[in-house]
Amino acid sequence: MEYLIYLIIVIVVAVALQPKVPGQKPASLNEIDVPTAEKGKPIPKVFGTWVVQSPNIVWYGALGYNKITASGGK
């Protein structure tokens, strides 16, 4: 029984002394590095598993954001 009490005390102290992780801000749209399409740039053909260093991408997705609002009830 004593060991259980010591274990609980050690866990509480460890959680209390844990360093606090600062919150990160999400990247803004101008900070995102997205490869873009260039006229005349060759399009690589990839067979198998390969890392393409400079892809030629035409569409990357709808880069935007919607503010999340929480309604706390009815």
PQR file with spaces between the fields and no chain letter, atoms N, CA, C, O and H, PARSE charges and radii, in Angstrom:
ATOM       1  N    MET     1       0.825   -1.194    0.000 -0.4000 1.5000
ATOM       2  CA   MET     1       0.000    0.000    0.000 -0.0000 2.0000
ATOM       3  C    MET     1       0.866    1.254    0.000  0.5500 1.7000
ATOM       4  O    MET     1       0.533    2.258   -0.629 -0.5500 1.4000
ATOM       5  N    GLU     2       2.011    1.173    0.736 -0.4000 1.5000
ATOM       6  CA   GLU     2       2.904    2.329    0.778 -0.0000 2.0000
ATOM       7  C    GLU     2       3.464    2.636   -0.606  0.5500 1.7000
ATOM       8  O    GLU     2       3.618    3.801   -0.972 -0.5500 1.4000
ATOM       9  H    GLU     2       2.281    0.357    1.247  0.4000 1.0000
ATOM      10  N    TYR     3       3.769    1.587   -1.378 -0.4000 1.5000
ATOM      11  CA   TYR     3       4.338    1.793   -2.709 -0.0000 2.0000
ATOM      12  C    TYR     3       3.357    2.507   -3.632  0.5500 1.7000
ATOM      13  O    TYR     3       3.764    3.303   -4.478 -0.5500 1.4000
ATOM      14  H    TYR     3       3.644    0.640   -1.080  0.4000 1.0000
ATOM      15  N    LEU     4       2.090    2.230   -3.474 -0.4000 1.5000
ATOM      16  CA   LEU     4       1.079    2.885   -4.292 -0.0000 2.0000
ATOM      17  C    LEU     4       1.019    4.381   -3.981  0.5500 1.7000
ATOM      18  O    LEU     4       0.874    5.201   -4.888 -0.5500 1.4000
ATOM      19  H    LEU     4       1.760    1.583   -2.786  0.4000 1.0000
ATOM      20  N    ILE     5       1.129    4.728   -2.717 -0.4000 1.5000
ATOM      21  CA   ILE     5       1.118    6.137   -2.315 -0.0000 2.0000
ATOM      22  C    ILE     5       2.356    6.845   -2.866  0.5500 1.7000
ATOM      23  O    ILE     5       2.259    7.956   -3.387 -0.5500 1.4000
ATOM      24  H    ILE     5       1.246    4.061   -1.981  0.4000 1.0000
ATOM      25  N    TYR     6       3.525    6.195   -2.750 -0.4000 1.5000
ATOM      26  CA   TYR     6       4.756    6.784   -3.286 -0.0000 2.0000
ATOM      27  C    TYR     6       4.675    6.935   -4.811  0.5500 1.7000
ATOM      28  O    TYR     6       5.145    7.929   -5.365 -0.5500 1.4000
ATOM      29  H    TYR     6       3.604    5.293   -2.327  0.4000 1.0000
ATOM      30  N    LEU     7       4.093    5.969   -5.469 -0.4000 1.5000
ATOM      31  CA   LEU     7       3.946    6.024   -6.919 -0.0000 2.0000
ATOM      32  C    LEU     7       3.057    7.202   -7.327  0.5500 1.7000
ATOM      33  O    LEU     7       3.375    7.920   -8.276 -0.5500 1.4000
ATOM      34  H    LEU     7       3.711    5.162   -5.020  0.4000 1.0000
ATOM      35  N    ILE     8       1.976    7.396   -6.634 -0.4000 1.5000
ATOM      36  CA   ILE     8       1.070    8.509   -6.931 -0.0000 2.0000
ATOM      37  C    ILE     8       1.765    9.843   -6.694  0.5500 1.7000
ATOM      38  O    ILE     8       1.605   10.773   -7.485 -0.5500 1.4000
ATOM      39  H    ILE     8       1.718    6.813   -5.864  0.4000 1.0000
ATOM      40  N    ILE     9       2.532    9.946   -5.616 -0.4000 1.5000
ATOM      41  CA   ILE     9       3.259   11.185   -5.312 -0.0000 2.0000
ATOM      42  C    ILE     9       4.298   11.466   -6.394  0.5500 1.7000
ATOM      43  O    ILE     9       4.437   12.607   -6.836 -0.5500 1.4000
ATOM      44  H    ILE     9       2.662    9.191   -4.974  0.4000 1.0000
ATOM      45  N    VAL    10       5.024   10.445   -6.821 -0.4000 1.5000
ATOM      46  CA   VAL    10       6.043   10.619   -7.860 -0.0000 2.0000
ATOM      47  C    VAL    10       5.399   11.046   -9.178  0.5500 1.7000
ATOM      48  O    VAL    10       5.941   11.904   -9.875 -0.5500 1.4000
ATOM      49  H    VAL    10       4.912    9.518   -6.462  0.4000 1.0000
ATOM      50  N    ILE    11       4.266   10.471   -9.525 -0.4000 1.5000
ATOM      51  CA   ILE    11       3.576   10.846  -10.757 -0.0000 2.0000
ATOM      52  C    ILE    11       3.097   12.292  -10.699  0.5500 1.7000
ATOM      53  O    ILE    11       3.228   13.025  -11.679 -0.5500 1.4000
ATOM      54  H    ILE    11       3.826    9.774   -8.959  0.4000 1.0000
ATOM      55  N    VAL    12       2.548   12.708   -9.570 -0.4000 1.5000
ATOM      56  CA   VAL    12       2.061   14.085   -9.417 -0.0000 2.0000
ATOM      57  C    VAL    12       3.224   15.065   -9.514  0.5500 1.7000
ATOM      58  O    VAL    12       3.098   16.102  -10.166 -0.5500 1.4000
ATOM      59  H    VAL    12       2.442   12.113   -8.773  0.4000 1.0000
ATOM      60  N    VAL    13       4.349   14.759   -8.882 -0.4000 1.5000
ATOM      61  CA   VAL    13       5.519   15.641   -8.935 -0.0000 2.0000
ATOM      62  C    VAL    13       6.081   15.693  -10.356  0.5500 1.7000
ATOM      63  O    VAL    13       6.465   16.764  -10.826 -0.5500 1.4000
ATOM      64  H    VAL    13       4.452   13.917   -8.353  0.4000 1.0000
ATOM      65  N    ALA    14       6.134   14.550  -11.046 -0.4000 1.5000
ATOM      66  CA   ALA    14       6.658   14.520  -12.417 -0.0000 2.0000
ATOM      67  C    ALA    14       5.786   15.344  -13.353  0.5500 1.7000
ATOM      68  O    ALA    14       6.309   16.062  -14.206 -0.5500 1.4000
ATOM      69  H    ALA    14       5.822   13.680  -10.664  0.4000 1.0000
ATOM      70  N    VAL    15       4.484   15.255  -13.213 -0.4000 1.5000
ATOM      71  CA   VAL    15       3.581   16.036  -14.068 -0.0000 2.0000
ATOM      72  C    VAL    15       3.703   17.521  -13.744  0.5500 1.7000
ATOM      73  O    VAL    15       3.647   18.355  -14.648 -0.5500 1.4000
ATOM      74  H    VAL    15       4.060   14.671  -12.520  0.4000 1.0000
ATOM      75  N    ALA    16       3.870   17.865  -12.466 -0.4000 1.5000
ATOM      76  CA   ALA    16       3.981   19.264  -12.074 -0.0000 2.0000
ATOM      77  C    ALA    16       5.288   19.886  -12.568  0.5500 1.7000
ATOM      78  O    ALA    16       5.317   21.079  -12.871 -0.5500 1.4000
ATOM      79  H    ALA    16       3.916   17.188  -11.732  0.4000 1.0000
ATOM      80  N    LEU    17       6.362   19.113  -12.656 -0.4000 1.5000
ATOM      81  CA   LEU    17       7.661   19.644  -13.066 -0.0000 2.0000
ATOM      82  C    LEU    17       7.911   19.528  -14.566  0.5500 1.7000
ATOM      83  O    LEU    17       8.977   19.917  -15.043 -0.5500 1.4000
ATOM      84  H    LEU    17       6.339   18.144  -12.410  0.4000 1.0000
ATOM      85  N    GLN    18       6.969   19.012  -15.299 -0.4000 1.5000
ATOM      86  CA   GLN    18       7.118   18.871  -16.744 -0.0000 2.0000
ATOM      87  C    GLN    18       7.225   20.241  -17.395  0.5500 1.7000
ATOM      88  O    GLN    18       6.485   21.150  -17.018 -0.5500 1.4000
ATOM      89  H    GLN    18       6.102   18.696  -14.912  0.4000 1.0000
ATOM      90  N    PRO    19       8.134   20.422  -18.374 -0.5600 1.5000
ATOM      91  CA   PRO    19       8.214   21.729  -19.031  0.2800 2.0000
ATOM      92  C    PRO    19       6.971   21.985  -19.872  0.5500 1.7000
ATOM      93  O    PRO    19       6.424   21.077  -20.498 -0.5500 1.4000
ATOM      94  N    LYS    20       6.545   23.226  -19.870 -0.4000 1.5000
ATOM      95  CA   LYS    20       5.355   23.601  -20.632 -0.0000 2.0000
ATOM      96  C    LYS    20       5.743   23.837  -22.083  0.5500 1.7000
ATOM      97  O    LYS    20       6.715   24.541  -22.358 -0.5500 1.4000
ATOM      98  H    LYS    20       6.989   23.964  -19.361  0.4000 1.0000
ATOM      99  N    VAL    21       5.005   23.265  -23.000 -0.4000 1.5000
ATOM     100  CA   VAL    21       5.264   23.423  -24.427 -0.0000 2.0000
ATOM     101  C    VAL    21       4.497   24.639  -24.919  0.5500 1.7000
ATOM     102  O    VAL    21       3.276   24.709  -24.773 -0.5500 1.4000
ATOM     103  H    VAL    21       4.216   22.694  -22.777  0.4000 1.0000
ATOM     104  N    PRO    22       5.219   25.615  -25.513 -0.5600 1.5000
ATOM     105  CA   PRO    22       4.501   26.792  -26.006  0.2800 2.0000
ATOM     106  C    PRO    22       3.649   26.427  -27.210  0.5500 1.7000
ATOM     107  O    PRO    22       4.028   25.578  -28.017 -0.5500 1.4000
ATOM     108  N    GLY    23       2.504   27.070  -27.323 -0.4000 1.5000
ATOM     109  CA   GLY    23       1.618   26.812  -28.449 -0.0000 2.0000
ATOM     110  C    GLY    23       2.208   27.351  -29.741  0.5500 1.7000
ATOM     111  O    GLY    23       2.788   28.436  -29.754 -0.5500 1.4000
ATOM     112  H    GLY    23       2.197   27.759  -26.668  0.4000 1.0000
ATOM     113  N    GLN    24       2.065   26.606  -30.821 -0.4000 1.5000
ATOM     114  CA   GLN    24       2.583   27.038  -32.107 -0.0000 2.0000
ATOM     115  C    GLN    24       1.483   27.709  -32.912  0.5500 1.7000
ATOM     116  O    GLN    24       0.327   27.285  -32.889 -0.5500 1.4000
ATOM     117  H    GLN    24       1.594   25.724  -30.811  0.4000 1.0000
ATOM     118  N    LYS    25       1.857   28.751  -33.615 -0.4000 1.5000
ATOM     119  CA   LYS    25       0.917   29.391  -34.514 -0.0000 2.0000
ATOM     120  C    LYS    25       0.908   28.605  -35.823  0.5500 1.7000
ATOM     121  O    LYS    25       1.958   28.138  -36.263 -0.5500 1.4000
ATOM     122  H    LYS    25       2.796   29.095  -33.634  0.4000 1.0000
ATOM     123  N    PRO    26      -0.232   28.455  -36.440 -0.5600 1.5000
ATOM     124  CA   PRO    26      -0.249   27.796  -37.750  0.2800 2.0000
ATOM     125  C    PRO    26       0.419   28.675  -38.798  0.5500 1.7000
ATOM     126  O    PRO    26       0.417   29.902  -38.689 -0.5500 1.4000
ATOM     127  N    ALA    27       0.983   28.041  -39.805 -0.4000 1.5000
ATOM     128  CA   ALA    27       1.660   28.781  -40.869 -0.0000 2.0000
ATOM     129  C    ALA    27       0.645   29.591  -41.661  0.5500 1.7000
ATOM     130  O    ALA    27      -0.457   29.125  -41.946 -0.5500 1.4000
ATOM     131  H    ALA    27       0.985   27.045  -39.893  0.4000 1.0000
ATOM     132  N    SER    28       1.033   30.804  -42.008 -0.4000 1.5000
ATOM     133  CA   SER    28       0.141   31.617  -42.835 -0.0000 2.0000
ATOM     134  C    SER    28       0.310   31.199  -44.291  0.5500 1.7000
ATOM     135  O    SER    28       1.242   30.469  -44.628 -0.5500 1.4000
ATOM     136  H    SER    28       1.929   31.183  -41.776  0.4000 1.0000
ATOM     137  N    LEU    29      -0.581   31.660  -45.142 -0.4000 1.5000
ATOM     138  CA   LEU    29      -0.556   31.237  -46.530 -0.0000 2.0000
ATOM     139  C    LEU    29       0.701   31.682  -47.266  0.5500 1.7000
ATOM     140  O    LEU    29       1.137   31.003  -48.196 -0.5500 1.4000
ATOM     141  H    LEU    29      -1.338   32.253  -44.867  0.4000 1.0000
ATOM     142  N    ASN    30       1.291   32.801  -46.873 -0.4000 1.5000
ATOM     143  CA   ASN    30       2.500   33.244  -47.565 -0.0000 2.0000
ATOM     144  C    ASN    30       3.756   32.538  -47.054  0.5500 1.7000
ATOM     145  O    ASN    30       4.824   32.712  -47.641 -0.5500 1.4000
ATOM     146  H    ASN    30       0.937   33.353  -46.118  0.4000 1.0000
ATOM     147  N    GLU    31       3.667   31.760  -45.997 -0.4000 1.5000
ATOM     148  CA   GLU    31       4.810   31.011  -45.476 -0.0000 2.0000
ATOM     149  C    GLU    31       4.895   29.598  -46.044  0.5500 1.7000
ATOM     150  O    GLU    31       5.910   28.924  -45.864 -0.5500 1.4000
ATOM     151  H    GLU    31       2.799   31.618  -45.520  0.4000 1.0000
ATOM     152  N    ILE    32       3.859   29.144  -46.720 -0.4000 1.5000
ATOM     153  CA   ILE    32       3.843   27.787  -47.253 -0.0000 2.0000
ATOM     154  C    ILE    32       4.628   27.764  -48.554  0.5500 1.7000
ATOM     155  O    ILE    32       4.351   28.543  -49.467 -0.5500 1.4000
ATOM     156  H    ILE    32       3.035   29.691  -46.867  0.4000 1.0000
ATOM     157  N    ASP    33       5.605   26.873  -48.637 -0.4000 1.5000
ATOM     158  CA   ASP    33       6.439   26.756  -49.825 -0.0000 2.0000
ATOM     159  C    ASP    33       5.851   25.675  -50.722  0.5500 1.7000
ATOM     160  O    ASP    33       6.023   24.482  -50.471 -0.5500 1.4000
ATOM     161  H    ASP    33       5.829   26.241  -47.896  0.4000 1.0000
ATOM     162  N    VAL    34       5.159   26.105  -51.766 -0.4000 1.5000
ATOM     163  CA   VAL    34       4.474   25.194  -52.668 -0.0000 2.0000
ATOM     164  C    VAL    34       5.155   25.239  -54.028  0.5500 1.7000
ATOM     165  O    VAL    34       5.347   26.325  -54.576 -0.5500 1.4000
ATOM     166  H    VAL    34       5.020   27.074  -51.970  0.4000 1.0000
ATOM     167  N    PRO    35       5.527   24.083  -54.592 -0.5600 1.5000
ATOM     168  CA   PRO    35       6.087   24.107  -55.939  0.2800 2.0000
ATOM     169  C    PRO    35       5.030   24.538  -56.949  0.5500 1.7000
ATOM     170  O    PRO    35       3.860   24.178  -56.818 -0.5500 1.4000
ATOM     171  N    THR    36       5.432   25.297  -57.942 -0.4000 1.5000
ATOM     172  CA   THR    36       4.485   25.806  -58.916 -0.0000 2.0000
ATOM     173  C    THR    36       4.832   25.310  -60.317  0.5500 1.7000
ATOM     174  O    THR    36       5.942   24.845  -60.574 -0.5500 1.4000
ATOM     175  H    THR    36       6.383   25.589  -58.048  0.4000 1.0000
ATOM     176  N    ALA    37       3.871   25.420  -61.201 -0.4000 1.5000
ATOM     177  CA   ALA    37       4.057   25.003  -62.590 -0.0000 2.0000
ATOM     178  C    ALA    37       4.786   26.081  -63.358  0.5500 1.7000
ATOM     179  O    ALA    37       4.513   27.269  -63.192 -0.5500 1.4000
ATOM     180  H    ALA    37       2.969   25.799  -60.993  0.4000 1.0000
ATOM     181  N    GLU    38       5.709   25.667  -64.192 -0.4000 1.5000
ATOM     182  CA   GLU    38       6.433   26.595  -65.050 -0.0000 2.0000
ATOM     183  C    GLU    38       6.319   26.120  -66.487  0.5500 1.7000
ATOM     184  O    GLU    38       6.409   24.925  -66.768 -0.5500 1.4000
ATOM     185  H    GLU    38       5.931   24.701  -64.327  0.4000 1.0000
ATOM     186  N    LYS    39       6.126   27.044  -67.369 -0.4000 1.5000
ATOM     187  CA   LYS    39       6.006   26.711  -68.778 -0.0000 2.0000
ATOM     188  C    LYS    39       7.360   26.225  -69.302  0.5500 1.7000
ATOM     189  O    LYS    39       8.391   26.862  -69.085 -0.5500 1.4000
ATOM     190  H    LYS    39       6.053   28.015  -67.140  0.4000 1.0000
ATOM     191  N    GLY    40       7.334   25.084  -69.996 -0.4000 1.5000
ATOM     192  CA   GLY    40       8.551   24.540  -70.573 -0.0000 2.0000
ATOM     193  C    GLY    40       9.336   23.638  -69.647  0.5500 1.7000
ATOM     194  O    GLY    40      10.317   23.029  -70.074 -0.5500 1.4000
ATOM     195  H    GLY    40       6.496   24.567  -70.172  0.4000 1.0000
ATOM     196  N    LYS    41       8.940   23.536  -68.403 -0.4000 1.5000
ATOM     197  CA   LYS    41       9.643   22.670  -67.456 -0.0000 2.0000
ATOM     198  C    LYS    41       9.249   21.223  -67.735  0.5500 1.7000
ATOM     199  O    LYS    41       8.060   20.936  -67.871 -0.5500 1.4000
ATOM     200  H    LYS    41       8.144   24.031  -68.056  0.4000 1.0000
ATOM     201  N    PRO    42      10.203   20.312  -67.824 -0.5600 1.5000
ATOM     202  CA   PRO    42       9.861   18.920  -68.128  0.2800 2.0000
ATOM     203  C    PRO    42       9.085   18.266  -66.988  0.5500 1.7000
ATOM     204  O    PRO    42       9.305   18.575  -65.817 -0.5500 1.4000
ATOM     205  N    ILE    43       8.187   17.368  -67.339 -0.4000 1.5000
ATOM     206  CA   ILE    43       7.415   16.613  -66.362 -0.0000 2.0000
ATOM     207  C    ILE    43       8.079   15.254  -66.199  0.5500 1.7000
ATOM     208  O    ILE    43       8.126   14.484  -67.158 -0.5500 1.4000
ATOM     209  H    ILE    43       8.008   17.117  -68.290  0.4000 1.0000
ATOM     210  N    PRO    44       8.596   14.933  -65.012 -0.5600 1.5000
ATOM     211  CA   PRO    44       9.311   13.668  -64.843  0.2800 2.0000
ATOM     212  C    PRO    44       8.363   12.478  -64.819  0.5500 1.7000
ATOM     213  O    PRO    44       7.254   12.568  -64.292 -0.5500 1.4000
ATOM     214  N    LYS    45       8.808   11.358  -65.396 -0.4000 1.5000
ATOM     215  CA   LYS    45       8.087   10.094  -65.295 -0.0000 2.0000
ATOM     216  C    LYS    45       8.778    9.275  -64.215  0.5500 1.7000
ATOM     217  O    LYS    45       9.982    9.027  -64.283 -0.5500 1.4000
ATOM     218  H    LYS    45       9.708   11.285  -65.824  0.4000 1.0000
ATOM     219  N    VAL    46       8.020    8.866  -63.238 -0.4000 1.5000
ATOM     220  CA   VAL    46       8.590    8.139  -62.112 -0.0000 2.0000
ATOM     221  C    VAL    46       8.075    6.709  -62.141  0.5500 1.7000
ATOM     222  O    VAL    46       6.868    6.476  -62.196 -0.5500 1.4000
ATOM     223  H    VAL    46       7.042    9.067  -63.183  0.4000 1.0000
ATOM     224  N    PHE    47       8.997    5.755  -62.104 -0.4000 1.5000
ATOM     225  CA   PHE    47       8.654    4.346  -62.021 -0.0000 2.0000
ATOM     226  C    PHE    47       9.203    3.817  -60.704  0.5500 1.7000
ATOM     227  O    PHE    47      10.411    3.857  -60.472 -0.5500 1.4000
ATOM     228  H    PHE    47       9.977    5.944  -62.059  0.4000 1.0000
ATOM     229  N    GLY    48       8.328    3.328  -59.850 -0.4000 1.5000
ATOM     230  CA   GLY    48       8.753    2.835  -58.542 -0.0000 2.0000
ATOM     231  C    GLY    48       8.734    3.945  -57.512  0.5500 1.7000
ATOM     232  O    GLY    48       8.014    4.932  -57.659 -0.5500 1.4000
ATOM     233  H    GLY    48       7.346    3.296  -60.039  0.4000 1.0000
ATOM     234  N    THR    49       9.523    3.778  -56.477 -0.4000 1.5000
ATOM     235  CA   THR    49       9.597    4.758  -55.389 -0.0000 2.0000
ATOM     236  C    THR    49      10.764    5.694  -55.655  0.5500 1.7000
ATOM     237  O    THR    49      11.905    5.255  -55.790 -0.5500 1.4000
ATOM     238  H    THR    49      10.108    2.976  -56.357  0.4000 1.0000
ATOM     239  N    TRP    50      10.469    6.994  -55.729 -0.4000 1.5000
ATOM     240  CA   TRP    50      11.494    7.970  -56.064 -0.0000 2.0000
ATOM     241  C    TRP    50      11.099    9.312  -55.465  0.5500 1.7000
ATOM     242  O    TRP    50       9.912    9.626  -55.377 -0.5500 1.4000
ATOM     243  H    TRP    50       9.541    7.351  -55.618  0.4000 1.0000
ATOM     244  N    VAL    51      12.070   10.094  -55.058 -0.4000 1.5000
ATOM     245  CA   VAL    51      11.803   11.433  -54.543 -0.0000 2.0000
ATOM     246  C    VAL    51      12.078   12.427  -55.663  0.5500 1.7000
ATOM     247  O    VAL    51      13.209   12.538  -56.137 -0.5500 1.4000
ATOM     248  H    VAL    51      13.034    9.838  -55.130  0.4000 1.0000
ATOM     249  N    VAL    52      11.049   13.147  -56.085 -0.4000 1.5000
ATOM     250  CA   VAL    52      11.198   14.153  -57.126 -0.0000 2.0000
ATOM     251  C    VAL    52      11.595   15.458  -56.445  0.5500 1.7000
ATOM     252  O    VAL    52      10.837   15.992  -55.636 -0.5500 1.4000
ATOM     253  H    VAL    52      10.130   13.056  -55.700  0.4000 1.0000
ATOM     254  N    GLN    53      12.782   15.976  -56.768 -0.4000 1.5000
ATOM     255  CA   GLN    53      13.307   17.156  -56.088 -0.0000 2.0000
ATOM     256  C    GLN    53      12.580   18.442  -56.479  0.5500 1.7000
ATOM     257  O    GLN    53      12.393   19.319  -55.636 -0.5500 1.4000
ATOM     258  H    GLN    53      13.399   15.542  -57.426  0.4000 1.0000
ATOM     259  N    SER    54      12.172   18.567  -57.727 -0.4000 1.5000
ATOM     260  CA   SER    54      11.478   19.785  -58.153 -0.0000 2.0000
ATOM     261  C    SER    54      10.267   19.400  -58.995  0.5500 1.7000
ATOM     262  O    SER    54      10.341   19.398  -60.224 -0.5500 1.4000
ATOM     263  H    SER    54      12.323   17.854  -58.411  0.4000 1.0000
ATOM     264  N    PRO    55       9.155   19.076  -58.343 -0.5600 1.5000
ATOM     265  CA   PRO    55       7.979   18.661  -59.097  0.2800 2.0000
ATOM     266  C    PRO    55       7.321   19.841  -59.813  0.5500 1.7000
ATOM     267  O    PRO    55       7.461   20.992  -59.399 -0.5500 1.4000
ATOM     268  N    ASN    56       6.615   19.539  -60.875 -0.4000 1.5000
ATOM     269  CA   ASN    56       5.886   20.540  -61.654 -0.0000 2.0000
ATOM     270  C    ASN    56       4.408   20.357  -61.326  0.5500 1.7000
ATOM     271  O    ASN    56       3.735   19.523  -61.933 -0.5500 1.4000
ATOM     272  H    ASN    56       6.501   18.604  -61.211  0.4000 1.0000
ATOM     273  N    ILE    57       3.900   21.132  -60.368 -0.4000 1.5000
ATOM     274  CA   ILE    57       2.551   20.943  -59.853 -0.0000 2.0000
ATOM     275  C    ILE    57       1.641   22.035  -60.390  0.5500 1.7000
ATOM     276  O    ILE    57       1.974   23.219  -60.330 -0.5500 1.4000
ATOM     277  H    ILE    57       4.447   21.809  -59.874  0.4000 1.0000
ATOM     278  N    VAL    58       0.485   21.626  -60.916 -0.4000 1.5000
ATOM     279  CA   VAL    58      -0.464   22.579  -61.477 -0.0000 2.0000
ATOM     280  C    VAL    58      -1.456   23.052  -60.422  0.5500 1.7000
ATOM     281  O    VAL    58      -1.782   24.238  -60.388 -0.5500 1.4000
ATOM     282  H    VAL    58       0.215   20.665  -60.964  0.4000 1.0000
ATOM     283  N    TRP    59      -1.950   22.154  -59.553 -0.4000 1.5000
ATOM     284  CA   TRP    59      -2.931   22.520  -58.528 -0.0000 2.0000
ATOM     285  C    TRP    59      -2.512   21.890  -57.215  0.5500 1.7000
ATOM     286  O    TRP    59      -2.174   20.707  -57.179 -0.5500 1.4000
ATOM     287  H    TRP    59      -1.685   21.190  -59.581  0.4000 1.0000
ATOM     288  N    TYR    60      -2.528   22.657  -56.138 -0.4000 1.5000
ATOM     289  CA   TYR    60      -2.061   22.174  -54.842 -0.0000 2.0000
ATOM     290  C    TYR    60      -3.181   22.077  -53.818  0.5500 1.7000
ATOM     291  O    TYR    60      -2.940   21.602  -52.708 -0.5500 1.4000
ATOM     292  H    TYR    60      -2.802   23.618  -56.168  0.4000 1.0000
ATOM     293  N    GLY    61      -4.359   22.494  -54.133 -0.4000 1.5000
ATOM     294  CA   GLY    61      -5.457   22.423  -53.175 -0.0000 2.0000
ATOM     295  C    GLY    61      -5.964   23.810  -52.850  0.5500 1.7000
ATOM     296  O    GLY    61      -5.351   24.815  -53.209 -0.5500 1.4000
ATOM     297  H    GLY    61      -4.555   22.879  -55.035  0.4000 1.0000
ATOM     298  N    ALA    62      -7.067   23.849  -52.179 -0.4000 1.5000
ATOM     299  CA   ALA    62      -7.667   25.116  -51.789 -0.0000 2.0000
ATOM     300  C    ALA    62      -6.975   25.597  -50.522  0.5500 1.7000
ATOM     301  O    ALA    62      -7.324   25.183  -49.416 -0.5500 1.4000
ATOM     302  H    ALA    62      -7.566   23.032  -51.887  0.4000 1.0000
ATOM     303  N    LEU    63      -5.986   26.480  -50.692 -0.4000 1.5000
ATOM     304  CA   LEU    63      -5.244   26.987  -49.545 -0.0000 2.0000
ATOM     305  C    LEU    63      -6.007   28.164  -48.959  0.5500 1.7000
ATOM     306  O    LEU    63      -5.972   29.272  -49.494 -0.5500 1.4000
ATOM     307  H    LEU    63      -5.702   26.816  -51.590  0.4000 1.0000
ATOM     308  N    GLY    64      -6.674   27.916  -47.888 -0.4000 1.5000
ATOM     309  CA   GLY    64      -7.437   28.937  -47.197 -0.0000 2.0000
ATOM     310  C    GLY    64      -7.740   28.428  -45.800  0.5500 1.7000
ATOM     311  O    GLY    64      -7.312   27.342  -45.411 -0.5500 1.4000
ATOM     312  H    GLY    64      -6.702   27.016  -47.453  0.4000 1.0000
ATOM     313  N    TYR    65      -8.457   29.199  -45.083 -0.4000 1.5000
ATOM     314  CA   TYR    65      -8.814   28.759  -43.746 -0.0000 2.0000
ATOM     315  C    TYR    65     -10.194   29.274  -43.389  0.5500 1.7000
ATOM     316  O    TYR    65     -10.660   30.285  -43.916 -0.5500 1.4000
ATOM     317  H    TYR    65      -8.804   30.082  -45.400  0.4000 1.0000
ATOM     318  N    ASN    66     -10.824   28.569  -42.499 -0.4000 1.5000
ATOM     319  CA   ASN    66     -12.104   28.968  -41.926 -0.0000 2.0000
ATOM     320  C    ASN    66     -11.933   29.021  -40.427  0.5500 1.7000
ATOM     321  O    ASN    66     -11.422   28.079  -39.822 -0.5500 1.4000
ATOM     322  H    ASN    66     -10.446   27.748  -42.071  0.4000 1.0000
ATOM     323  N    LYS    67     -12.353   30.107  -39.829 -0.4000 1.5000
ATOM     324  CA   LYS    67     -12.256   30.237  -38.392 -0.0000 2.0000
ATOM     325  C    LYS    67     -13.205   29.255  -37.724  0.5500 1.7000
ATOM     326  O    LYS    67     -14.377   29.161  -38.089 -0.5500 1.4000
ATOM     327  H    LYS    67     -12.769   30.872  -40.320  0.4000 1.0000
ATOM     328  N    ILE    68     -12.696   28.535  -36.757 -0.4000 1.5000
ATOM     329  CA   ILE    68     -13.507   27.564  -36.030 -0.0000 2.0000
ATOM     330  C    ILE    68     -14.128   28.267  -34.830  0.5500 1.7000
ATOM     331  O    ILE    68     -13.426   28.805  -33.973 -0.5500 1.4000
ATOM     332  H    ILE    68     -11.744   28.611  -36.460  0.4000 1.0000
ATOM     333  N    THR    69     -15.435   28.252  -34.786 -0.4000 1.5000
ATOM     334  CA   THR    69     -16.114   28.829  -33.633 -0.0000 2.0000
ATOM     335  C    THR    69     -16.883   27.722  -32.930  0.5500 1.7000
ATOM     336  O    THR    69     -17.522   26.886  -33.570 -0.5500 1.4000
ATOM     337  H    THR    69     -16.005   27.815  -35.482  0.4000 1.0000
ATOM     338  N    ALA    70     -16.814   27.730  -31.656 -0.4000 1.5000
ATOM     339  CA   ALA    70     -17.495   26.703  -30.875 -0.0000 2.0000
ATOM     340  C    ALA    70     -18.729   27.309  -30.231  0.5500 1.7000
ATOM     341  O    ALA    70     -18.655   28.314  -29.523 -0.5500 1.4000
ATOM     342  H    ALA    70     -16.294   28.408  -31.136  0.4000 1.0000
ATOM     343  N    SER    71     -19.846   26.684  -30.488 -0.4000 1.5000
ATOM     344  CA   SER    71     -21.059   27.126  -29.796 -0.0000 2.0000
ATOM     345  C    SER    71     -21.260   26.186  -28.620  0.5500 1.7000
ATOM     346  O    SER    71     -21.290   24.967  -28.783 -0.5500 1.4000
ATOM     347  H    SER    71     -19.906   25.868  -31.063  0.4000 1.0000
ATOM     348  N    GLY    72     -21.394   26.744  -27.476 -0.4000 1.5000
ATOM     349  CA   GLY    72     -21.417   25.954  -26.263 -0.0000 2.0000
ATOM     350  C    GLY    72     -22.783   25.467  -25.838  0.5500 1.7000
ATOM     351  O    GLY    72     -23.055   25.376  -24.641 -0.5500 1.4000
ATOM     352  H    GLY    72     -21.370   27.735  -27.343  0.4000 1.0000
ATOM     353  N    GLY    73     -23.615   25.162  -26.746 -0.4000 1.5000
ATOM     354  CA   GLY    73     -24.909   24.637  -26.327 -0.0000 2.0000
ATOM     355  C    GLY    73     -25.990   24.927  -27.353  0.5500 1.7000
ATOM     356  O    GLY    73     -25.752   24.973  -28.560 -0.5500 1.4000
ATOM     357  H    GLY    73     -23.394   25.236  -27.718  0.4000 1.0000
ATOM     358  N    LYS    74     -27.174   25.119  -26.826 -0.4000 1.5000
ATOM     359  CA   LYS    74     -28.342   25.294  -27.703 -0.0000 2.0000
ATOM     360  C    LYS    74     -28.474   26.695  -28.218  0.5500 1.7000
ATOM     361  O    LYS    74     -29.406   26.993  -28.965 -0.5500 1.4000
ATOM     362  H    LYS    74     -27.368   25.082  -25.846  0.4000 1.0000
